[in-house]
C-alpha cells in the first residue's frame, strides 16, 4: 500500500463521518438497533485470503506464496447497535442509516480506520449490489465542492469518489451535516464482498482520506455522548454482539474494567501489553509489545517469535512455506488457550477454539489458525480473534482503552 494510513480500509475483507456541531441540546435517550442478518452455517472463510488482506491493510509485505488465496444533538446521547457475525466471523456488520429519510446499510464499524465509505448510486461496478446509498433519494445530500478521496492498496485494488454532507443514524443517534464518502469507482476485488455495504471508521485520532481535511466521526461524537466513549462486545459465531455509544453496558461484562493508556501521539487504539502465556505451560513470556485494537481485522497478528512460541505448544502444527508461512494443523487438533497480560495486571484469555479459525481449501483435513505472524518490527494487531474474547471500552476523552471479562457462553 502507498502508506500505512491508506491501508486502513482493508477491514472490508478481514475487515467513514465528519460532523459540524450545532447548538441544539437534547436530553439523555437510550436507543437500540438490531440487525436481521442470515448466516450460512456451511460457509468456511478463506483463511489465507484473510491473512493476506490483514497484512495489506497494515502495510506489511505479503509472502509471495500466500497470494491473494456534525451533529444537531449536543450531549447526553446514548445508543447501541448490533454487531452481527458474517460468514464464520470474517467480519461483524452493523445497521447504520444514511440520508433523509435514512437508508439503512450493513457497515463494518472499524477501529482501524477513520472514514465513512459506502457503496452508492454513483458506484460503477459490474455486479449490482442489493443495498446501496441512493444519493438522489436523500433530501439532505449536498455535494462538498472541491473535495475528493481515494484509497489505494498494495495489491492494486482501489476506491475513490465524492464527499457529501448528509445525515447519519449511528446506534439510534442522528448526526446531521456529516460527511459521507460516496464511492464512484471500486476495484472488482473490493466489490467481491457482497455482504458489506461500507466502512464506518472509529480510529482514535486519525484524519480521513477526504481532501481537504474534514472532521471525523469521533470528533463529532465525543462532545455529544453522555460519556465520551464507545464499547465493543463481539461474539464468537453469533449475531448477539453489540457496540454501545455513550455508556457502558454492565450486563455485557463481568467484574471491573481495567484500563491501560494509549501510547503517546497514537492515532490508533494503540497500547502495550507485557506478558504472554500458553495455558498448560509453566512459563510466561515477558517483554513489552505495541499492539492496535482493530475491530476491522479478522485475525490476531503478532510477531513471528510470539506465534512460533504459541504453536510450539501444538505438536501437530506446522508452518507451511508453500502457503507463505501460514500456520496450520489437523482440524481435529485441540488448540490451547492463549493468555495476554497488561501492565496493570489484568489478563485476557483467548480460548483455543477462537484461534481455530477456518479450514484450508488446498490442504484437506487441515485448519488455519487465527493467530498468524506479522512481519512488522513496530506493532502487532489484536483483531477480532482477540476482541470477541473480551469486553472492550474505547475511551476517547481519557486516551485509554479498557478491557473486562465476559460470559463467553452467551
Secondary structure as GFF3:
##gff-version 3
##sequence-region A 1 410
A	DSSP	three_ten_helix	5	12	.	.	.	ID=ss1
A	DSSP	beta_strand	29	33	.	.	.	ID=ss2
A	DSSP	alpha_helix	47	57	.	.	.	ID=ss3
A	DSSP	beta_strand	77	86	.	.	.	ID=ss4
A	DSSP	beta_strand	91	98	.	.	.	ID=ss5
A	DSSP	beta_strand	103	110	.	.	.	ID=ss6
A	DSSP	beta_strand	116	118	.	.	.	ID=ss7
A	DSSP	three_ten_helix	135	137	.	.	.	ID=ss8
A	DSSP	beta_strand	142	143	.	.	.	ID=ss9
A	DSSP	beta_strand	149	152	.	.	.	ID=ss10
A	DSSP	beta_strand	158	170	.	.	.	ID=ss11
A	DSSP	beta_strand	173	186	.	.	.	ID=ss12
A	DSSP	alpha_helix	188	191	.	.	.	ID=ss13
A	DSSP	beta_strand	198	201	.	.	.	ID=ss14
A	DSSP	alpha_helix	217	221	.	.	.	ID=ss15
A	DSSP	beta_strand	229	233	.	.	.	ID=ss16
A	DSSP	beta_strand	241	245	.	.	.	ID=ss17
A	DSSP	three_ten_helix	250	252	.	.	.	ID=ss18
A	DSSP	beta_strand	254	261	.	.	.	ID=ss19
A	DSSP	beta_strand	270	278	.	.	.	ID=ss20
A	DSSP	beta_strand	285	293	.	.	.	ID=ss21
A	DSSP	beta_strand	300	302	.	.	.	ID=ss22
A	DSSP	alpha_helix	304	311	.	.	.	ID=ss23
A	DSSP	beta_strand	318	320	.	.	.	ID=ss24
A	DSSP	three_ten_helix	321	323	.	.	.	ID=ss25
A	DSSP	beta_strand	326	330	.	.	.	ID=ss26
A	DSSP	beta_strand	338	341	.	.	.	ID=ss27
A	DSSP	beta_strand	347	350	.	.	.	ID=ss28
A	DSSP	alpha_helix	352	355	.	.	.	ID=ss29
A	DSSP	beta_strand	356	359	.	.	.	ID=ss30
A	DSSP	beta_strand	366	369	.	.	.	ID=ss31
A	DSSP	beta_strand	371	373	.	.	.	ID=ss32
A	DSSP	beta_strand	380	382	.	.	.	ID=ss33
A	DSSP	alpha_helix	384	387	.	.	.	ID=ss34
A	DSSP	beta_strand	391	395	.	.	.	ID=ss35
A	DSSP	beta_strand	400	405	.	.	.	ID=ss36
###
